[in-house]
Amino acid sequence: MPLPLLTKLTTFLVFLTYAGNSTDPFIVVLGIAQDGGYPHAGCKKECCTDLFESRKTGAMVSCLAIIDPETKQRWILDCTPDFPQQLAILEKLYPRPKGHPLIDGIFLTHAHIGHYSGLIHLGREVIGAKSIPVHVMPRMKGFLQTNGPWDQLVRLSNITLKDLQAGRIIKLNDRIKIEAITVPHRDEYSETVGFRVIGPRKSILFIPDIDKWEKWDLQIETLIGEVERSYLDGTFFSSSELPNRSIEEIPHPLIQQSIQRFIKLPDRVRNSIHFIHLNHTNPALRKTTPENRLIRRAGMQIAKELDIFNL
């Protein structure tokens, strides 16, 4: 697919509005779709056919970037199949100064394809990157070290694996910290984590994948109440989206269920909830649908690409 058409004017206005002259570190949303992106390979439904015919991208795969204008540093949460486009947008929004690394670090949530397969672009066939720090949990580290083509990235020092430990806060610089939080998910190849990013004034929670809120030994309400912005798993709106597949094989908290669970929370907390990682079948991806309006009436949001949140 071609690069998303992000005009110079749009880029300038987004940057001026949110980042402009501020030195506050911030989060920018680089993608909101499930692993397969939007449009989705092989889909012949109305949700994707128009996009395929027009050769447009409806949404890129779920990814956040962290940027500190004061130190000129940039990190990303997950490295998706849309990494080339997302890196290009990041370069437009906040170009790296001469002499700075391509990216200051990558934090991976788990080993499902939408969350790590963009690493392939760091190899000798594409960028030929030099020692990009990739922060991983123990099983994820072993997966990358022992499976091709990822092991070649390690051997050639395109990437340098950095150990993550759940519950341990890592200091990115003097103003930003990050913490990995283990979540229950389909862990065929690695454990799964979400991230809490802590800035000088505000913090965010990023949990793009989880089986069910009820399976967790942590209370999601407590976690979202402790931060100012939450990006939560919104893969499916309802169980009716996949009539030919068992939803039990790919469990996620349905947005319908999340709304019911969160509806009694205080207004500020509900308004901080932004659903992310939406499947192409999810009608909430499209702004004019009843499902999208229902989410907004409930006081919650769908994450928006290029949305920026100051930390």
N, C-alpha and C positions, 0 to 999 in steps of 0.2 A: 504494500500500500504506500502511496506517496506521503510525504510529510504533511501533518495537519497544516492548514492554511492559516497561519498566525501572522497577521499583518503587522508592519512596523508601528502603525498607529495603535492597534490593540495592545501590543507589547508595551509601548510607551505609557499608555493610560493605566494599564494594570500596575506597572512598576511605580509610576508617579503616585497613584492613589494609595498604595499600600506600603511601598518601601521608600520611594522618593528620597527625601532628605533624612529619614530616620536611620538611626544606627541600631535599632532594636533587632535582635535575631528574629527570624520568622520561619514559618512553615508555608510551603506552597504545594498544592495538590497537583500532581502530574498525571494522575490517572484514576479512574473510579470503577473500571469494569472488572469482571471476573477474569480468571486466567486466560481464557480464549479471546478476550477482547470483544469489541463491538464495532463492526459486524463480526460474526463468529463463523469459523470455518465450517462449511457444509450446511449451513442454515439456509433453508429455502422458504422460511416464513416471512411474513410482511415486515417483521421487526428488522430484518437484515437485507432483504432483496434490493430495496431502493438504494441502500448504502453501497452494496456491491456494484450496482449498475452505474452509480454516480462516482464510484471510486473515492468515496469520502469515508473518513473515520468518525463514527459516532461517539466513541469514547475509548481511551487507552486503558491499559491494564493498571490496576490499583498500585499506586506509588505515591509517597510523599518525599519532598526534599526539605532539608533543614539548611538555612543560610544565615551566616553571621556577617553582616556588612562591615562590621568593625575589623574583623580579622581576615575577611575575604574567604572564609572557609565554607565548603558545601559538602553535605552528606545526603545520601538517599536511603530510604527505608524500602527494601526489596529492589531487585534488579530484574525487570520484566522483559518479555519479548518485545516490548515497545521501547527498549532502552535507547536505540538510536534517535527516535523522535523526541523522547523525553529529555535526553541530553541536549539536543538542539534547542528545545524550548528553554531549558535551564540556562544555556549559553546566551540566549536572547534576553531573558529576564535579568540575569546577573552574570555577565561574562567573567570568567576567571582571569585575573591579572596575569601578565607575563611572568613566567617562572613558578606559578602555582601549579599544583598537581591537577590532573584531569578531574578528580573527585577526591575529597579528603577521607572518605570512608563510605562503605556500603554495609548496611545492617540487614541481615536476612531473617525472615520469620520462619521459613521451613522449605522443604524440598518438594513442593508441588510446582509444576512447570512455570506458572505465571509469576513465581516469586524469586526465582534464581536463574532462569535460563538466559536472561540477558547478559549474564557473565561471558557468554561465548564471544561477544563483541570485543572483549578486552584481550583476546588472544592474538597470536601472530598473524592470523589470516585477516584480521581487521585492524584494530587500533595498535596492537602490540604494546599494551600498557606496561608500566613499570611499577611493580610492587604496590598496587592499589590495596589498601587495607579492607579486608572483608571480614566482618565480625559475625561469628557463628557459634551456635551451641555445639556440644561435643559430638552428637550423632551427625549433625550437619557437616561438621569438620571432617569426620571420617568418610562421609559420603563423597565429598569433593576430592579428598585425597586418594580415594581408591576406585573411582569410576571415571572412565573417559567420556568425553574429552576434557572434563573438569580437572583431572589430575595433571594434565599438561599445563594448564594455567598456573598450577602450583609449582611444578618442576621448572618452568621457564621464568618463574617470578613475575608473571603478569599480575598475579594477585598474591597478597600475603595474608594468611588466615590468622585472625585474632580471636582469642577465646572469649566467649560470653558465658556468664553464669547467671541463672535466674535469681532475681532478687538483689544482685550486686549492681550498684550504681556506678556507671562509668563517666568520668569527667571528659567531655569532648574538648572543652577549653574553660577559661575562667568564668564563662557565663552560661554554658549549656551542659546539662547532664542527661544521661539516658539510662533506662533500666529495662531489662528484658523480663517479661512475665510469662511463665508457662501457661498454656491453655490446652484443653483437651481437643484433639482433632485427629483425623485419620493419619497416623504417623507411620506410614509404610517405610519411609526412608530416613526420616529425621524426626526429632521432637518439633513441636510448634510453639512459637512465642508471639506475644504482642509486645509493644514497646510503650513506655511512658517517657516523654521528652519533657525535661524541666528547664525552663528558661529563667531569666532574671525576674520576670513579673508574672508569667503565666506558664501553664503546662498543658500538654495534650496526651491523649491516650489513642493508640493505634492498634486495633484488633480486627484485621481484615478477614480472619478465618477462625472459626470455632465450631464445634459440633452443635452444642446446645448450651445456653446459659445455665440450665439446671444441672449439667454434668460437672460444672466447675466447683472447686472447693473454695473459690472466692466469690464474693457478692459483687456482681457487675454494678449494681446501684451504688455501692460504696466507692468503687473505683471512679465512676464517672462523676460522682459528687466531689471528688478530690481534685479534679482538673477543670480547666475552663473550656476545653473543646475535646470531643470524643469522635473518633472515626471508627465505626463499628460495622461488623459483618452484616451486610444487607443483601446477600447473594440472591435469595429468592423472596418474592413478595408473598406468594402462597404456594401450596403444594400442587396446584392445578397447572403449573407452568410446564411440567415435564410428564405428559400423559403416557409416554412410552418408556419411561425409566422409573425405577424405584427410588423415591426420595430418601429411603432408608440407607441406600448405598452412598449417598452424598449428603449427609446431614448438615444442616446449617439452621440457625435460628431464623425462622420466617419473619419477615418484617411485620406481618400481621401479629405474630406472637410478641415481638419486641414492643410494638405499640401498646398492646394490652398490659405488658409488664411495666412499662415506663410511664404510662399515662397519668399516674397519680403523683409523679415526682414534681417538685417545685418547677415553676415556669423556667427559671434560669437554667436548671439542669436539663430539662427537656429540650430547650432551645440550643443547648450545647451539643446535642447528639446529631451526628452527621453519618448517614449510612453510606457505606463504600463497598467495593468489590461486588457490584451488581452484575448478575448474569444477563446475557443478551435477551433472554426471555422475560426479564423483569420489566413489567410495564412502567414502573416508577422511574426507569431511565429516561422516559419521554415526559417532558414538562407538562403537557396538556392532558395527561390521563387522569381518570378519577383516583387511581392509586397514588399518584404523585400529589394530588391535591389533598388526599386523606392524610398523608404523612405531614404535610404542612399545617393542616387544621389541627392535628394532634400536637403541634408545637415543636415538631422535629424536622430534620432537613435531609436532603440528598446532597452528598458532597459534590462540589463543582470543580471541574478542572480549571486551573489557574487561580483558584481562590487562595488568598494569602491570609495568614493568621499570625499576628505578632506575639512573640513569646515574652 
